[in-house]
Amino acid sequence: MLTVKDVMSKSVVTVTPETLVKDASAILAERNISGVPVVEAGKIVGVFSEVDVLRSIKTTKKDLRLVYPSISSLGIAFQEEITQREIIGAYEEIGLRPVKEVMSRVVETVGPDISINEAIVKMVQRGINRLPVVDKNQIVGIVTRGDVIRGLARDLPEARKDSGH
């Protein structure tokens, strides 16, 4: 049976609650990952992800309904430009805040010995992409949806051989 420890990443990128959102966002971009555990004194206190940043950007919603006879394309472009400027301004403001202000505080974790099936069920039920792996209250890895898929694909030839196919 494939377990979380068989597929998890052992080198876990983390940030602290005091890390600035802009710095944590840069880490996500540099590592090509969508989220990281937030760790304080060796304990997971949250998860910071791209979704948290997007959720934090509060902009005035512009309704860009087409009016008949239709608005000139210049008018529509102007409305969209204002919205984009507002978004950039909001991001710049959020970027200077500490991660603890925007992170998700509810953190789902798993132990290293649970089955991949259990991890998949937890990810799907909770709508999450990553599960920090904790053993004796210490973070020992992280398992992502990608890790699970790669693990299943790697294990597939073994399963076929065992079943006689």
Sequence and secondary structure as in RCSB ss.txt:
>XXXX:A:sequence
MLTVKDVMSKSVVTVTPETLVKDASAILAERNISGVPVVEAGKIVGVFSEVDVLRSIKTTKKDLRLVYPSISSLG
IAFQEEITQREIIGAYEEIGLRPVKEVMSRVVETVGPDISINEAIVKMVQRGINRLPVVDKNQIVGIVTRGDVIR
GLARDLPEARKDSGH
>XXXX:A:secstr
  BHHHH BSS   B TTSBHHHHHHHHHHHT SEEEEEETTEEEEEEEHHHHHHH           SS   HHH
HHHHHHHHHHHHHHHHHHHHTSBGGGTSB     B TTSBHHHHHHHHHHHT SEEEEEETTEEEEEEEHHHHHH
HHHHHHHHHHHHTT 
